[in-house]
Amino acid sequence: MRRDELADFLRRRREAIRPAEVGLADGPRRRTTGLRREEVAMLAGMSVDYVVRLEQGRSSQPSTQLLGALARALRLSDDERDHLFHLAGHQPTPAEGVARLARAGLIRMLDLLGDTPAMVLSDLGEVLAQNRAAVLLTGDHTGFSGDRRYAVYRWFTDPATRDVNPPEEQEHHTRRLVADLRATAGRRSGDPTVAGLIERLQAESADFLRLWSEHEVAVRRADRKTMLHPRVGRLVMDCETLVTPDQGQQLVVLTPADPETRERVELLRVLGIEEFPTEAGTDARS
């Protein structure tokens, strides 16, 4: 770990980011054009003290998870993100490193979408990044660990996950999840991450085992779904999915499908973020 170089790199990147680039107001009392340390801490979901220690070269080696959060907060390019990992003494791998970090271009698109809910997902349904509008709509889904990172795993192993969709739509969503996973498994044949997830799902869910044996295959592109939001009620959303050329990540954009839903989404923006039960949050992939 090259602490001094890491500290200098983080400090310079923080000072180079304008608040508007990450959805923050400049404010009349701002003495610098860059971000404040507390703003970086807020965006990355870590303590201000830790950000200070990193910039002063006094921290312990940050984990790959913390580095990913910093890369998103500072809007690093793919090359800058790789450099950050190297300075911190980590070598990201395609399977569990770089592929689990949202691409820099997709992060910028989240910023540009503003009040339109959007999120970046891996091809296994792990939420890699969300804009504020998406957090209001679905809750924060970036903090899961282990197999619970994957929407398909939560859907088949946690019954409460299904409560956010009306009963009449659950079978449709269940089949879409399995068909999408089948497509990913075919594209990533021999990948131990995918194979292990499927094996564990087959062992833990008889419902998954039954549907998996039917060999339905379908890659998600566009969909309409009904969400039962705990604060504003029934929402009918159109979901458009844009896929990166390597099909490894997806940008999912959600827009109201009718005037009533539009009004309720606007109300949700006014209400803002309060306590939101992440475990029971609406799942964008379900």
C-alpha positions in Angstrom: 0.0 0.0 0.0 1.4 3.4 -1.1 -0.1 5.6 1.6 1.3 9.0 0.6 0.4 8.5 -3.1 -3.0 7.3 -2.2 -3.6 10.3 0.1 -2.4 12.7 -2.6 -4.6 11.0 -5.3 -7.7 11.1 -3.1 -7.2 14.7 -2.1 -6.6 15.9 -5.7 -9.7 14.0 -7.0 -11.9 15.4 -4.3 -10.7 18.9 -5.1 -11.4 18.4 -8.8 -15.0 17.4 -8.4 -17.6 20.2 -8.6 -20.6 19.7 -6.2 -23.0 19.9 -9.1 -21.4 16.8 -10.7 -22.6 14.7 -7.8 -26.0 16.4 -7.3 -25.0 18.8 -4.5 -25.6 22.6 -4.4 -22.6 24.9 -4.5 -23.9 27.1 -1.7 -23.0 30.7 -1.1 -20.4 30.0 1.6 -18.3 27.4 -0.2 -14.6 28.4 -0.2 -13.4 25.8 -2.6 -14.7 24.5 -6.0 -14.2 20.9 -4.9 -16.0 18.6 -2.5 -15.7 18.9 1.3 -14.4 15.8 3.1 -17.8 15.4 4.8 -19.5 15.4 1.5 -17.2 12.6 0.2 -17.9 10.7 3.4 -21.7 11.1 2.9 -21.5 10.0 -0.7 -19.3 7.0 0.1 -21.2 6.0 3.2 -18.2 6.2 5.6 -17.1 8.3 8.5 -15.5 11.8 8.0 -12.7 10.7 10.3 -11.8 7.8 8.0 -11.7 10.1 4.9 -9.4 12.5 6.8 -7.1 9.7 7.8 -6.9 8.4 4.2 -6.0 11.9 2.9 -3.4 12.3 5.6 -1.8 8.9 4.9 -2.7 7.6 8.4 -5.2 4.9 7.6 -5.0 1.2 7.6 -5.4 -0.6 4.3 -8.9 0.1 3.0 -11.0 -2.9 1.8 -12.0 -3.3 -1.8 -15.6 -2.5 -0.7 -14.5 0.9 0.7 -12.4 1.6 -2.4 -15.4 0.9 -4.6 -17.5 3.3 -2.5 -14.8 6.0 -2.8 -14.6 5.4 -6.6 -18.3 6.0 -7.0 -18.3 9.0 -4.7 -15.4 10.7 -6.6 -16.8 9.7 -10.0 -13.5 8.0 -11.0 -13.1 6.8 -14.5 -12.3 3.1 -15.1 -8.6 3.8 -15.3 -8.6 6.0 -12.2 -10.5 3.4 -10.3 -7.9 0.7 -11.2 -5.2 3.1 -10.2 -6.9 3.7 -6.8 -6.9 -0.1 -6.2 -3.2 -0.4 -7.1 -2.3 2.5 -4.7 -4.2 0.7 -1.9 -2.4 -2.5 -2.6 -5.3 -4.4 -4.2 -5.5 -6.1 -7.5 -9.1 -6.2 -8.7 -10.2 -9.3 -10.6 -12.9 -9.4 -13.3 -15.1 -11.8 -11.3 -15.2 -10.2 -7.9 -13.4 -6.9 -8.3 -13.9 -4.5 -11.2 -17.1 -6.2 -12.4 -18.7 -5.5 -9.0 -18.0 -1.7 -9.3 -20.4 0.3 -11.4 -18.8 1.6 -14.6 -17.8 5.3 -14.4 -19.9 6.2 -17.4 -23.0 4.6 -15.9 -22.4 6.5 -12.7 -22.4 9.8 -14.6 -25.7 8.8 -16.3 -27.2 8.2 -12.9 -26.3 11.8 -12.0 -27.7 13.2 -15.3 -31.0 11.4 -14.8 -31.7 13.5 -11.7 -35.2 12.9 -10.4 -35.7 9.9 -12.6 -35.1 6.7 -10.5 -32.2 4.7 -12.0 -29.7 2.1 -10.8 -26.8 0.1 -12.1 -27.0 -3.6 -11.7 -24.6 -6.5 -12.4 -25.8 -9.2 -14.7 -26.6 -11.3 -11.6 -28.9 -8.6 -10.2 -26.6 -7.0 -7.7 -27.3 -3.3 -7.3 -24.0 -1.6 -7.8 -25.2 2.0 -7.6 -28.4 4.0 -7.2 -29.3 7.6 -7.6 -31.3 9.4 -4.8 -34.6 9.0 -6.7 -34.1 5.2 -6.8 -33.3 5.0 -3.1 -36.6 6.9 -2.4 -38.4 4.4 -4.6 -36.8 1.1 -3.7 -34.7 1.7 -0.6 -30.9 1.4 -0.5 -29.9 -2.0 -2.0 -26.2 -1.5 -2.1 -25.4 -2.8 1.3 -26.2 -6.5 1.0 -23.5 -9.1 1.4 -23.0 -12.7 0.4 -25.6 -14.3 -1.8 -28.2 -11.7 -0.6 -26.5 -9.3 -3.0 -28.4 -11.0 -5.7 -32.1 -10.2 -6.3 -32.8 -13.7 -7.5 -31.4 -15.2 -4.3 -33.5 -12.9 -2.0 -36.6 -13.6 -4.1 -36.4 -17.4 -3.6 -35.1 -17.5 0.0 -36.8 -14.5 1.7 -40.6 -14.6 1.4 -40.9 -11.0 2.6 -39.1 -9.9 -0.7 -42.2 -10.8 -2.7 -44.6 -8.7 -0.6 -43.7 -5.6 -2.6 -45.4 -7.0 -5.7 -49.1 -7.8 -5.9 -49.8 -11.6 -5.8 -51.2 -11.7 -9.3 -47.8 -10.5 -10.7 -45.5 -12.6 -8.6 -45.5 -15.7 -10.8 -44.6 -13.6 -13.8 -41.7 -11.9 -12.0 -40.5 -15.2 -10.6 -40.2 -16.7 -14.1 -38.5 -13.6 -15.5 -35.9 -13.8 -12.8 -35.1 -17.4 -13.5 -35.1 -16.9 -17.3 -32.7 -14.0 -16.9 -30.4 -16.0 -14.7 -30.5 -18.8 -17.3 -29.3 -16.4 -20.0 -26.5 -15.1 -17.8 -25.4 -18.7 -17.0 -25.2 -19.5 -20.7 -23.2 -16.4 -21.4 -20.8 -17.0 -18.5 -20.5 -20.8 -18.9 -18.0 -22.2 -16.5 -17.9 -19.1 -14.2 -17.7 -20.4 -10.6 -19.6 -17.4 -9.2 -22.6 -18.1 -11.4 -22.5 -21.9 -11.0 -22.2 -21.6 -7.2 -25.2 -19.3 -7.0 -27.3 -21.7 -9.0 -26.2 -24.7 -7.0 -27.1 -23.0 -3.7 -30.5 -21.8 -5.0 -31.3 -25.4 -6.2 -30.4 -26.7 -2.7 -32.4 -24.0 -0.8 -35.5 -23.5 -3.0 -37.7 -26.3 -4.4 -39.6 -23.5 -6.4 -36.3 -22.4 -8.0 -35.4 -26.1 -8.7 -38.7 -26.6 -10.5 -38.5 -23.5 -12.6 -34.8 -24.0 -13.4 -35.6 -27.4 -14.9 -37.9 -25.8 -17.4 -35.0 -24.1 -19.2 -36.8 -20.8 -19.9 -34.3 -18.2 -21.3 -35.0 -14.5 -21.6 -32.7 -11.4 -21.2 -34.5 -8.4 -19.6 -34.9 -5.4 -21.8 -38.1 -3.6 -20.9 -40.9 -4.4 -18.5 -43.9 -2.9 -16.6 -44.4 -3.8 -13.0 -46.5 -2.9 -10.1 -44.8 -1.9 -6.8 -46.6 -1.7 -3.4 -44.6 1.1 -1.8 -44.9 1.3 2.0 -45.2 5.1 2.0 -47.2 6.1 -1.1 -49.0 2.9 -2.1 -49.5 1.3 -5.5 -47.1 2.3 -8.2 -47.1 1.2 -11.8 -43.6 1.7 -13.3 -42.1 1.2 -16.7 -38.6 -0.3 -16.5 -36.2 0.2 -19.3 -32.9 -1.7 -19.2 -29.8 -0.6 -21.1 -27.0 -3.2 -21.2 -23.3 -2.5 -21.6 -21.6 -4.0 -24.7 -20.1 -6.8 -22.7 -23.5 -7.4 -21.1 -21.9 -7.4 -17.6 -23.8 -4.4 -16.3 -27.2 -2.8 -16.8 -28.6 0.6 -16.3 -32.3 0.3 -15.2 -34.4 3.4 -15.5 -37.9 3.5 -13.9 -40.6 5.9 -15.0 -44.3 6.3 -14.0 -46.6 4.4 -16.3 -49.8 6.5 -15.5 -50.7 9.9 -14.1 -51.7 8.5 -10.7 -48.3 6.9 -10.3 -46.6 10.1 -11.4 -48.4 12.1 -8.7 -47.4 9.5 -6.1 -43.7 9.5 -7.2 -43.7 13.3 -6.9 -45.1 13.0 -3.4 -42.3 10.6 -2.6 -39.8 13.2 -3.6 -41.4 15.7 -1.4 -41.5 13.3 1.6 -37.7 12.7 1.1 -35.7 9.9 2.7 -36.7 8.9 6.1 -36.3 5.5 7.7 -36.8 2.9 5.0 -36.8 -0.8 5.7 -34.1 -2.0 3.3 -34.8 -5.6 3.8 -38.4 -5.1 2.7 -37.6 -2.5 0.0 -39.0 -2.8 -3.5 -36.7 -4.9 -5.6 -36.0 -3.5 -9.1 -35.2 -6.9 -10.5 -38.2 -8.7 -9.1 
